[in-house]
Structures are given as C-alpha cells and as structure tokens.
Amino acid sequence: MNLEKKNKFLIKKASGEIWCFYIKDKSIYYKENYNNLLEQEIKLIDKIKDYDVSLDSEDNIHLTCITNKEEICYFTYLNNEWRKNIIKNITSKQNSIDCINIIIINTIVHILYSLKNTLNNKLVKIVHLYNNGNTWRQSYSQSVSSMKNKVPYLIDYSINGDIFLIYNIIKNRKYEFYINIYCNNLKKWKIPIKIDLDKENIEIKNFFIDSKNNINIIYNCEDNTEYLFHAIKNSEDLSKSGSLSKKNKWEKNEIAKSEECIEYKIFEIESKLCLIWKVNDYIHYKLYDVYNKDWENDRIVNIQDNYNIYYKGNIYKHKNITKYINTFGTIKDNNVYLAGVDELKTNESHIELEELEINKNNVDKDNIVEENNNKLDYSCNNRKSELLIDESNYYRGNKNNLEYKQEKKLFTKIKNYLKI
C-alpha cells in the first residue's frame, strides 16, 4: 500500500480554517491555516496502515486510523487539543485489519473496517462500531468474499443518516453483489439484499446515494464490456422487511464507453451528480441531473499537473455540497479548478476542454480492456484522495526562510479563493 500517494484530505471548517492531512514516512501529519497564518507541520501518529477523516455538524474534526500494531485509534480535536483513544486492539497474529472508514451521523460516530484472517484469505469480515457518548459498541459483522488488491466493500451514506454497504459473496462459484443498509431511525442493519440488475457477471465500479435518496450504481457486465452502465433505484423501495420491491425495478442506462482506469469517482453538488474518471492524463466526466434524470454529454479535460482532491465542508465557492467532493483538479496562477465543479475561464490556457458525443456505432474495440468479472473496482491503494497541495511543497525550516514565505503566499491564495 503506497501511503505516500493516498489518503490526503482538505478539510474546510465553517470557522474558515483549512486543515490539511497527509502521509509522510508512514506517519500522519497535518497543517492548519487560519487568518492567512500558516502553521508548521505537526505529526499526529507514527506507523499507520490506513486512515480516514470526517467533520461533524459542530465543526469538530474526527480521525480514525489503523496502526502497524493492529490497533484502531480514534482522535477528536476539541477545545484546541487532540484526544486519543484506542478502541480496538487485535492481539491474534492470525488477524489483520485492512481498510477503515469513519462516518458521523448527528452525534453518533460510526467506524467500519475490514478484518482479514491470514489462514483463510478467501473471506473478509466487515465490522461496524458506533459510539453515542463514551461507549463503543459493535452492531454488525458480515463475512464477504476477499478480492486481491480490492477493498472488500463500498460504502456511502444518505442525507437521512442511513449507511449503505455493497459487497461480494460467492455462491455456487459465482460472485453475487449484495447491499445492506443501516437504518438510522431504527438503529439497526436491515437484511442484506441481492442486487439484481438482470445481468450475470457484473462488475460494480462505484455507487452513490444522492439527495433524492436514490441508489446510483455504476457498473459494466461481461456480455457488454464496451460500455459503462448506470442503474438507479430509490432507497424507499426497500421495504421494512428489507426485501426489494418487485414493482419498481432498477432503471438502467448506457452512459459511457468503459475505460481502463483505476477508479471511478462520483459525487453530488447542487442537485447534479458528477461521474469522473481519469485515463492517462485526461480527465473524463459526465453530469447527471438528479431531478430530470438526464445525463449530459461527455467532457474531457486535459489539466497539467492535476491532483486527486477530496474536499470536505458544507460549501465550496458559494455552492452547496450535499456530502463531499471527490474529484481531480489543479492550482495555477492563483486559480483553483475542480473538474466537474468549476466553470472554465477563457484565460486558463493550461486547461483544454472538449465535449464528446458518444457514438455507439463507432467503438474502437481494440482499446477495450477486459477485466475480471464481478470485482469491486475500487482499489484499496486508491480509494482515498490526494490533497490539493503536493506535500513536497511543505515547509520544513525557519519561518524567515524564502521557502516558508513562498509557501505561505500559496496557502493564502488558496484560502482567499475558497473563502465564502
């Protein structure tokens, strides 16, 4: 797992503070920028395997991580100080914690992680912990099929506070996809439901719960690997018993040419979904109107020196964010550009934009790369995103140093540009 190139976050608090979390030498570091004053980097914890960061409704930062000692640590930043708790310690050498996620619903902190058994690498257990006060409890444990170099589950949440999991299970030597939902009102998990898209041997790339509580699944299938498909179904079609309503089937659309890429990102901003992926140095994206249920034409953007960007906050440049922004972008000449979010300016010569209409009758089949059937195409090495600023620019010397002044100037530009 290349931690140096993943797991970097940009957190914009309502107070105006910008927090940057990143990995260096397998340790978590962070920097804070407030009132254009740049703080020096601070090490939070040594020797970690994976981590995730979240922001609660009261502007408090929460961070959880897996250490090399197989511990799950939970940090909160309250009253200008970090508080650390070890909430899980795996003592058996036969078990190993792999991936971890943190989601905060109201005042309840949810942590989900995968637990592998070194003696049986075909199965992985998904574990759900939650905290409502000072006590951590476990409410869910599900064994799923292990996939090499893939995370064992995909996760998202709705604006109502329900948590959604998608994972694989092997039955009759075939992979089947299931969805399970943690109901926030009932405070319990429903019965797992098989995802039936009327196709066998599908491969789910990613999924997203939009502001209308629709489940949006991006996938392709073995009998038509040339194209990417979008399946949508309202989560309310899941009955109280947890079964799928037979009356309302999945709405399915062919939306794009399937590409060989590491990850398909998806997020929502101002009632539009953005599906985005990168092929070589070109960023592809499509917008989907949640209300009109209509996909716009493909766009391809060529951005020099682009980064993976994971932005968490309530607002981005006066635009309301439903949950988060997970995209690609760049900073140049005092401009911040997020693909799928920002409009291009005529003076941005370093960015080239091209609109493409999909020609379904003219597909270069030689460029289609067949992938293994029914694998979660969401690499554990790439599932978290990179920070807006390359960590190589971080200052490590005297404040009077020219590098510090230049870095402070860059940070100030970013803050002013993101300022509400």
C-alpha positions in Angstrom: 0.0 0.0 0.0 1.6 3.3 -1.1 0.5 5.6 1.7 2.7 8.5 0.4 0.3 8.8 -2.6 -3.0 8.3 -1.0 -5.1 9.3 2.0 -4.7 13.1 1.8 -7.6 15.4 2.8 -8.5 19.0 2.6 -10.9 20.0 5.3 -12.7 23.4 5.2 -14.3 24.2 8.5 -17.2 26.6 8.9 -14.9 28.8 11.0 -12.8 29.4 7.9 -9.9 27.2 9.0 -8.3 24.9 6.3 -6.8 21.7 7.7 -4.5 19.5 5.6 -3.9 15.9 6.5 -1.3 13.8 4.7 1.1 10.9 5.0 4.9 11.2 5.3 7.1 8.3 6.2 4.0 6.2 7.1 3.0 8.7 9.7 0.0 11.1 9.7 0.9 14.8 9.6 -1.3 17.9 9.4 -1.2 21.6 8.9 -3.6 24.3 9.7 -4.2 27.7 8.0 -6.2 30.3 9.8 -6.4 34.1 9.1 -3.7 33.5 6.5 -1.3 32.3 9.2 0.5 29.1 8.2 1.3 26.7 10.9 4.3 24.3 10.8 3.5 20.6 10.1 2.7 18.5 13.1 3.0 14.8 13.5 -0.2 13.2 14.9 0.8 9.5 15.0 3.5 7.1 13.7 3.4 3.9 11.7 -0.1 3.6 10.3 -1.6 1.4 7.6 -4.8 3.4 6.7 -6.9 6.2 8.0 -10.0 8.4 7.4 -11.1 11.9 8.4 -14.5 13.4 9.0 -16.1 16.6 10.2 -19.2 16.7 12.4 -22.0 19.2 12.5 -20.4 21.3 15.2 -17.2 21.8 13.2 -15.1 19.2 15.2 -12.6 17.0 13.3 -12.6 13.3 13.9 -9.9 10.9 12.6 -9.5 7.2 12.8 -6.5 5.0 11.8 -5.1 1.5 11.8 -1.6 1.2 13.2 1.0 -1.4 12.4 0.3 -2.9 15.8 -3.2 -3.8 14.5 -4.8 -1.1 16.7 -7.7 1.1 15.8 -7.1 4.6 17.1 -9.7 7.3 17.3 -8.8 11.0 17.5 -11.0 14.0 18.2 -10.0 17.7 18.1 -11.9 19.5 20.8 -11.1 22.8 22.6 -7.8 23.2 20.6 -6.4 19.8 21.6 -6.3 16.3 20.3 -7.8 13.4 22.3 -6.8 9.9 21.5 -8.5 6.6 22.3 -7.6 3.0 21.3 -10.9 1.5 20.6 -9.8 -1.9 19.2 -6.6 -4.0 19.6 -6.3 -7.2 17.6 -4.0 -9.5 19.5 -4.2 -12.6 17.4 -1.4 -12.9 14.8 -3.9 -14.7 12.5 -6.0 -11.5 12.0 -5.2 -8.2 10.3 -7.2 -5.0 9.9 -7.1 -3.7 6.4 -9.4 -0.7 5.4 -11.2 1.7 7.6 -13.9 4.4 7.2 -15.5 6.9 9.6 -19.0 8.4 9.1 -20.6 10.8 11.6 -24.4 10.9 11.7 -25.7 13.6 14.0 -23.8 12.9 17.3 -23.1 9.3 16.6 -19.7 8.3 15.2 -19.7 5.1 13.0 -16.4 3.3 12.2 -16.4 0.4 9.7 -13.3 -1.7 9.0 -12.4 -5.0 7.3 -10.7 -7.8 9.3 -8.7 -10.5 7.4 -7.7 -13.9 8.5 -4.3 -14.8 7.4 -5.1 -18.5 7.4 -8.2 -18.1 5.1 -7.6 -15.3 2.6 -10.9 -16.1 0.8 -13.0 -14.4 3.4 -13.0 -10.9 5.0 -15.2 -9.8 7.8 -16.8 -6.3 7.8 -17.1 -4.9 11.3 -19.3 -1.9 12.3 -18.6 0.0 15.6 -20.5 3.0 16.8 -20.3 5.5 19.7 -23.0 7.5 21.3 -21.2 9.0 24.3 -18.3 7.3 25.8 -19.0 3.7 24.9 -18.1 1.9 21.7 -20.4 -0.9 20.6 -20.4 -3.4 17.8 -23.6 -3.8 15.8 -22.6 -5.6 12.6 -20.3 -8.3 11.4 -20.5 -9.8 7.9 -18.2 -12.2 6.2 -17.7 -11.4 2.5 -15.5 -12.6 -0.3 -11.9 -11.4 -0.4 -10.7 -9.8 -3.6 -7.0 -9.4 -4.3 -5.9 -5.7 -4.3 -9.5 -4.6 -3.9 -11.4 -3.3 -0.8 -13.9 -5.8 0.4 -16.8 -3.3 0.4 -18.0 0.0 -1.0 -19.6 2.5 1.4 -21.8 5.6 1.3 -24.5 7.3 3.3 -27.7 9.2 2.7 -28.7 12.7 3.9 -31.1 10.9 6.3 -28.2 9.2 8.0 -28.6 5.7 6.7 -25.4 3.9 5.9 -25.2 1.7 2.7 -22.7 -1.1 2.1 -22.2 -3.0 -1.2 -20.0 -6.2 -1.2 -19.4 -9.6 -2.9 -20.4 -13.0 -1.7 -19.5 -16.3 -3.6 -22.5 -18.6 -4.2 -22.3 -21.6 -6.5 -18.9 -20.5 -7.6 -20.2 -17.1 -8.8 -19.8 -13.7 -7.3 -23.1 -12.0 -6.3 -23.4 -8.4 -5.1 -25.4 -7.5 -2.1 -26.5 -4.3 -0.5 -27.0 -3.8 3.2 -28.4 -0.7 4.9 -28.0 0.6 8.4 -31.3 2.4 9.3 -30.6 5.5 11.3 -34.1 5.7 12.8 -34.2 2.0 13.8 -30.5 2.0 14.8 -30.0 -1.4 13.2 -29.0 -3.2 10.0 -31.6 -4.5 7.6 -31.5 -7.9 5.9 -28.8 -8.0 3.1 -30.4 -7.8 -0.4 -29.1 -9.2 -3.6 -28.6 -6.6 -6.3 -30.4 -7.9 -9.3 -29.6 -6.0 -12.5 -30.9 -8.7 -14.8 -27.3 -9.5 -15.8 -24.8 -12.1 -14.6 -21.2 -11.4 -14.1 -21.4 -7.7 -13.5 -18.6 -5.5 -12.1 -19.6 -2.7 -9.8 -17.3 0.3 -10.2 -18.8 2.6 -7.5 -22.1 3.8 -6.1 -23.5 7.0 -4.6 -26.7 7.9 -2.6 -28.0 11.2 -3.9 -30.0 14.0 -2.3 -33.3 12.3 -3.5 -32.2 9.1 -1.7 -31.7 7.3 -5.0 -29.1 4.5 -5.1 -26.9 5.1 -8.1 -24.7 2.2 -9.2 -22.0 2.5 -11.9 -21.2 -0.9 -13.4 -20.4 -2.9 -16.6 -21.1 -6.5 -17.4 -19.4 -9.4 -19.1 -21.7 -9.6 -22.2 -21.1 -5.9 -22.9 -17.7 -4.7 -21.6 -17.6 -1.9 -24.1 -19.9 0.4 -22.2 -20.5 1.7 -18.7 -24.0 1.5 -17.2 -25.9 3.4 -14.6 -28.6 1.7 -12.5 -30.8 3.8 -10.3 -33.4 2.9 -7.7 -34.9 4.9 -4.8 -34.0 3.5 -1.4 -37.5 3.8 -0.2 -38.3 0.8 -2.5 -36.7 -1.2 0.2 -39.5 -2.4 2.4 -39.4 -2.6 6.2 -38.6 -6.3 6.0 -35.5 -5.4 3.9 -36.7 -7.0 0.7 -36.7 -5.3 -2.7 -40.0 -4.2 -4.1 -40.8 -6.3 -7.2 -43.0 -3.5 -8.6 -40.2 -1.0 -9.1 -37.2 -2.4 -10.9 -33.8 -0.7 -11.4 -33.8 1.9 -14.1 -30.8 1.2 -16.3 -29.0 3.4 -18.8 -25.9 3.0 -21.0 -23.9 6.2 -20.2 -20.3 6.0 -21.4 -17.6 3.9 -23.1 -15.9 1.7 -20.5 -12.3 2.7 -19.9 -9.3 1.2 -18.3 -8.9 3.4 -15.2 -8.0 2.9 -11.5 -11.2 4.4 -10.1 -14.5 6.0 -11.0 -15.3 8.8 -8.6 -18.8 10.1 -8.1 -20.3 13.0 -6.0 -23.1 15.5 -6.0 -23.2 19.3 -6.0 -26.3 21.4 -6.4 -28.5 18.6 -7.5 -26.2 17.2 -10.1 -24.2 14.0 -9.9 -20.7 14.1 -11.4 -19.2 10.8 -12.6 -15.5 11.4 -13.1 -12.5 9.2 -14.1 -9.0 9.6 -15.5 -7.4 7.9 -18.5 -3.7 8.6 -18.7 -3.5 12.4 -18.3 -7.1 13.1 -19.5 -10.0 13.6 -17.0 -13.4 12.4 -18.3 -16.6 13.4 -16.6 -20.4 13.4 -17.1 -23.1 15.3 -15.2 -26.4 13.9 -14.3 -29.5 15.9 -13.3 -31.0 14.3 -10.2 -34.4 15.8 -10.8 -34.7 15.4 -14.5 -32.8 12.1 -14.6 -30.8 13.1 -17.6 -27.1 12.6 -18.4 -25.3 15.3 -20.2 -22.6 14.8 -22.9 -19.2 13.5 -22.0 -16.5 16.1 -21.4 -12.7 15.6 -21.5 -10.4 17.9 -19.7 -6.6 18.0 -20.1 -5.2 19.5 -16.9 -1.5 19.7 -16.4 -0.2 18.6 -13.0 -3.6 17.6 -11.7 -4.2 16.1 -8.2 -6.7 13.8 -6.6 -8.8 16.1 -4.4 -11.0 15.1 -1.5 -12.8 18.2 -0.2 -15.0 18.0 2.9 -17.0 21.0 4.0 -20.5 22.4 3.7 -19.9 25.0 1.0 -17.4 25.3 -1.9 -17.3 28.8 -3.6 -20.9 29.6 -2.6 -22.0 26.2 -3.9 -23.8 23.9 -1.5 -22.2 20.5 -1.1 -24.5 17.5 -0.4 -21.9 15.4 1.3 -18.3 15.8 -0.2 -16.4 16.5 -3.4 -14.2 13.7 -4.7 -12.6 14.7 -8.0 -9.4 15.8 -9.8 -8.1 19.4 -10.1 -5.2 21.8 -10.1 -3.9 25.1 -8.8 -2.2 27.5 -11.1 -1.9 31.3 -11.5 -4.0 31.9 -8.3 -6.8 29.7 -9.7 -8.3 26.6 -8.2 -10.0 24.3 -10.6 -12.1 21.2 -9.7 -13.2 19.1 -12.6 -16.9 18.7 -12.7 -17.5 21.6 -10.3 -15.8 24.8 -11.6 -16.5 26.5 -14.9 -13.5 27.0 -17.2 -12.3 30.5 -17.8 -11.1 31.7 -21.2 -7.7 32.7 -19.8 -7.0 29.2 -18.4 -4.7 28.2 -21.3 -3.3 25.3 -19.3 -6.7 23.6 -19.4 -8.2 22.2 -22.6 -11.8 21.2 -22.7 -13.5 19.1 -25.3 -17.1 17.9 -25.4 -17.7 14.5 -26.9 -20.9 12.9 -28.0 -20.9 9.1 -27.5 -21.1 7.3 -30.9 -22.5 3.9 -30.0 -21.9 2.7 -33.6 -18.3 3.5 -33.7 -16.4 1.9 -30.8 -12.7 1.1 -31.0 -12.9 -2.5 -29.6 -9.2 -2.9 -29.7 -8.9 -0.4 -26.9 -11.4 -2.2 -24.6 -9.6 -4.0 -21.8 -11.4 -7.0 -20.4 -11.4 -7.1 -16.6 -12.1 -9.9 -14.1 -15.8 -10.4 -13.6 -17.6 -9.2 -10.5 -14.7 -7.4 -8.8 -15.1 -4.3 -6.8 -13.1 -1.9 -8.9 -12.2 0.3 -6.1 -8.5 -0.3 -5.2 -7.6 0.0 -1.6 -4.4 1.8 -2.7 -6.5 4.5 -4.4 -9.8 4.7 -2.5 -8.8 7.9 -0.6 -7.8 11.0 -2.4 -4.9 13.3 -2.6 -4.7 16.8 -1.1 -5.0 20.0 -3.1 -1.3 20.8 -2.4 1.6 18.4 -3.1 3.3 17.6 0.2 6.7 18.1 -1.4 6.0 21.9 -1.0 5.5 21.7 2.7 8.0 23.9 4.7 10.5 22.2 7.0 12.8 25.1 8.0 13.0 28.5 9.5 10.0 30.9 9.2 12.2 33.6 7.8 13.3 31.2 5.0 12.2 32.2 1.5 10.5 28.8 1.0 8.3 29.5 4.0 7.3 32.9 2.7 6.5 31.4 -0.8 4.5 28.5 0.8 2.6 30.9 3.0 1.7 33.0 -0.1 0.4 30.0 -1.9 -1.6 28.9 1.1 -3.1 32.4 1.3 -4.1 32.3 -2.4 -5.9 29.0 -1.8 -7.7 30.2 1.3 -8.8 33.5 -0.3 -10.1 31.7 -3.4 -12.1 29.2 -1.3 -13.3 32.0 1.1 -17.1 32.2 1.2 
